[in-house]
Amino acid sequence: MAHKKIIIGTNEISKNSNIAINVDLPSLYNTPTKLPIRVIRGKKDGPIFFVSAGLHGDELNGIEIIRRIRKLKILNHLRGTLILVPIVNVYGVMNLSRYLPDRRDLNRCFPGSTRGSLASRVAKIFFDEIVARCDFGIDLHTASIHKSNLPQIRINAENEYTLGMAKVFEAPVIVHSPLREGSLRALCDSLGIPTLLYEAGEALRFDEKSIKIGVKGIINVLRELEMLPKVKKKSKRTPIVTKNSFWVRSIESGVIRTVKSLGDTVKKSEVIAYIDDPNGDSTYELTAPFDGIIIGKSEIPLAQEGDAVFHIAKFKNLEKAENSLEYFHEQVLSDSELSKLFEEEITE
């Protein structure tokens, strides 16, 4: 791969460097705001790869995933360039909010505009300065407020390349998710920048398993792209791939008693929760519409009629699903063990 000049803001990124950069964002009431970036460039040329988090300001798992990635010693062997953006929506994180101060969803504002809304201007800066320079990317998310997601990769499963890379990541589930206009993933797809979207955990909370699966997954993809040395793996995990998923909604208002949890398999017509009338003796059954796996759920024990309660991915072979999901339920390595593993498994 030919030498490629990399300039972010006013900074030219030289080979064999690890630098922190702050890119100017629109100010809030004349209070300066910066986009924090870490750029790690290896001694040898290779792909340019971005990892972003905090596109929604209340989604925090990705911030911690990037912090842990940044500290791994194996990055000393990096080929190419890794651009880490732990907090894209700095305004939202300040306010513990999904949105920007103008109440817009940043992930519906791409490609953005220098003359548009605040969200549109942030989208423009982030995309032009970071994403447009890259050959591949991973965008880190969690569920929305008061919901939680099983660790999963969302892609357009019709794209064989991104499907292959999603399998390499080794999250428990791969979900076919149509591209949404204005989203970062849709823009990247239109410009030929393969991008995986990792969804895991709950807004405003850290989930340790989701974080560790995310760290492992990013390293797996970097290895597959030959940006990091390959390793001899004892076993390969096979994610579940589904092209159909459905939110089961509350049939009545009341108090929810859940029977099933994230990662559980369910059979058609099986009871997954009960809804009780807090002022009376009525109880209603909430049942699964088909065989599948619970990949998302509400964390609030109260529901109004019509509220989304369980997100179920359709999957007929439940025995195979249960075997694949052992990865989510098993013990995950500690940070120190993870770092040591990555260092010791290097094979030159």
N, C-alpha and C positions, 0 to 999 in steps of 0.2 A: 504494500500500500504506500503510495507516494506521500511525502511529507506534506502535512496540512497545517497552515498557520491558523492558530486558534486565538481569537481575541474576544474577551468578554468585558463589556464596559470599555475602560481604557487600558485594560491589562492584557498583555500578550502572554500566553501560557507556554513556557519553555518546557522542553523535555526534562524528565526526572525532577518534577516539581510537585509540591503539595501546598497549595496556597488558599487562603480565605479571601473572598472578594465580597464587597457590598455594592450592589447596583442600586442606583437611585430609583425610588418609586415616587408617585405623586404624594405631596405632603398633606397632612391633616391639619387644617387651621394653622398652617405655617410651621407645623412640627415636622422636622425631617423624618422620612421613613426610608428604610433600606431593605433590599432583598438579599438575605444572607446566602452565600454560595460557597461550597468547597470544591476545588478542582484538583484532581490528582492525575498527573500525566506521567506515564511510564517512560523508560529509557528508549523503548522501541515504538515505532508507529503502529497504529492499530485503530480499531473502531472508536468512535466517540459515543459514549453511553450515558444517558441521564437517568437519575432516580429522583423523583419528586414526591413530596408529601405536603400535607396541610393545604391542599387546594381548597378544601373546606376547613374553616378555622377551628371546628370542634372535633376534628379527626386527628387523634394524637398518636396512635400506634406507629404510624409511618415516621414520625419525628424521631422516635426512639430506635426504630429499625435503622435509620440512616446514621444516627449517633454511633450505634454498635458497629455498623459496616465500616465507618470511618476509622475505627480503632483497631481493625484487624490487621495483623502484621503481614498477612498474605498479600496485601496491596503493594508491598515493596516489590512484588514480582509482576506488577501490572504491565500489560502491553496495551498501548492506546491510551485513551483518556476517559476518566470517570468524573462526571459532573453531578454533585450531590446538592439538592435543593430541599432542605428539611422543612421549610415553612414558606410556601408560596403566598398564601393569604395571610400576611402578617397582621393585617387589620382585624381579621376574624379571630385569630389566636389571642390577640390582645383583649378581645371582648368575649371570648369563649363562645363564639357564634359561627355557625356554618357559613354565614353570608358576609359580604362586605358592608361598610356603613351605608351604602346606597341601596341595601336590601337585595342586591342581585347575587345570583349564584355564579361564581367565577367559572364554573365548569359548564356554563351555557353561553359564555361570552367570547369564545375563540372564533376567528383569529384575533379579534380585538381591533382597536382603532386608536390612533393618537389623538383623535378629536371626539371620542365617544365618552361614555360614562366612566366613572372611576374604575369599575370592574373591567370594562372594555380596555382601558389604558393599561391596567395591570396585566391583563391577558396578553396584550400586544408586547409589552416589555419582556415578560417571561418567555413567550414563544420566540420572539426575535433574538433575544440574547442567549437563550439556552437551547430550546428544543429544536429550532430550525438548523442548528449546527450539528445535530446528532444523527447517528446511524441506527440507533435503537434506544428504547426507553422503557422504564417501568414506573407507573404512577400508583402511589400507595393510598388506600382509602380505608374507612371503616363504615359501618352502618350509620344511618341517620340517628338523630337523638332518640333515646329510649328504645332502640332496637339493637340487636347484635347479629353479626354474620359469622357463619362458619368460614374459616379460611378458604378462599376460592379465587381463582383467576377468571376474569371476565374478558372475553374476546369475541371477535367475529369468527366463529368456528368454520366458516366457509373458506377462510384464508389458511391454507395448509401450513404456511411458514409459521404464522403466529400460533397455530394450534400445536405445532411441534415444539416451539419454545415454551408454550404453556405447560406441556407435559414435562419438559426438562425442569421447570420451576419446582414441580412436585408438591403443590398445594393439594389438599385432599380432593377438591372438586374443581372442574373446569366448566364454566357456564357460558353457553352461547348467549351473547347479549347484543341486540341490535345497536348500531351506532346512532347516537343522538346528536341532532344538529346543535352546533355550538360547543360541543364537548371537545376536550383536548384529544381524546382517543379518535374521534371522528376526523378531526383536522389532520392528525398524524397519518391516519389511514389514507386520506385523500392525497397526501404528499409522499407516500411511500416510506414512512418512518415507522417500522413495526413497533408497536407499543402494547405492553401487557398492563392490565389494571388488576391490582391485588386488593381484594376486599376482605377485611378480617376484623372482628371484634366490635366494640361499641364506642360511640362518640363519647368524648371527655373521660375515657378510661383507658388504662393500659391493660392489655391481655397478654400474659407472658408467653403462652403457647403460640398465639398469633404472631407475636414479635419474632420469636425464634424461627418459626416456619418461614417468615418473611426474609430474615437474614440468610438462612440456608438457601432459599429459593433464588435470591439475587446472586449469590455466589455460584450456584449451579448454572445460571444463565451466563454469567461472565466466563465460566469455564467452557461452556458449550461454544461461545463466540471466540474462544482461544485468547481471551484477554487475560486469563489466569491459567496457570499450569493445570493440566488434567490430573485426575487422581484415579486410583484403583478403587472402585466402589464395590463393597461387599454385596449390596443388593440395590435394585432399582425399584422405586415406588411408582405404581401406576395410578394416576389420578382417575377419578370418575368423570366422564364427559357427558353432559346433558345439554340438549337443545331446547328443552321445554321446562319452564318453571312457572309457579302460580302462587299468588298470595291468597291464603285462606282468610276470609274476613269474618268478624264476629256477627253471628246471626241475631243476637240480642245485646242489650246493654246490661252490664253487671260486673261482677268480680270473677276473674279468670283463675281457675285451678288447672295449671298445665300438667299433662300426663307425660308428654314427650319433650325432649331437650334437643339442643343443637347437635347435629351429627347422628341423631337417631333415624333408623329406617322405619317407615310406616307402610301399612297395607291399606288398600282402598276400603273405605268405610270404617276404618279403625278409629276409635275415639282418641283424639290428641289433646283435648282439654274440655273442661266443664265450665259453664258460665252460670254463676249463681246470682239470684236476685237478692241483694243485700237487705231488702226490706220485707222479704217474703220467703216462701218455701220452694219457689220454682227453680229448677235446674235444667239447663239446656246442654246438649252434647254438641261439641264441635268435632267433625270427622274429616279424615283425609279424603280428598277427591280422587286419588289414584295412588298406586304404589310409588314410593319415592323416598327421598332423604330430606330431612329438615335442614335447610341451609341458612335460614334467617328466622328471627322471632322477636316479638315484642317483649320488652322487659318490664312493662307496667302491668300490675295485676288488676287494673281497671280498664274496661273497654266500653266504648259506645257502639251501638249497632253500626256495622259497616267498617269498623276499624280493622286494619291489616294486623293479623295476629301471628300467623306462621307463613314462612316462605318455603315451599316444598318444590324440590327439583324432581322431575319425573324420571324414574329409573326402574325398570321391570325386574332386573336380576338383583334382588335384595341381598342374596348370599354374597355375591361378588362385591356389592356395595359395602357390606359390613366388613369384609376382609380388607378392602381398600382404606376404610375409615379408621382402621386400627392405628394408623399413623397419627391421627388427631388425638386419640385417647391415650397413646403410649407416653412414657416419660420422655421429655425432651432434654437435651444436654444443657448444662449450665453455661453461662458466658465463658468462664475460664476453660471448661472442657471444649467448648465450641472453638475458641481461639486456638487452643493447643491442637485440636483435630485438624484445622485448616493448615496449621504450620507443618505438622508432622506428615501429612498425606501428600505433600508436594513430591512429584516425580519429575525430575528434569529430563 
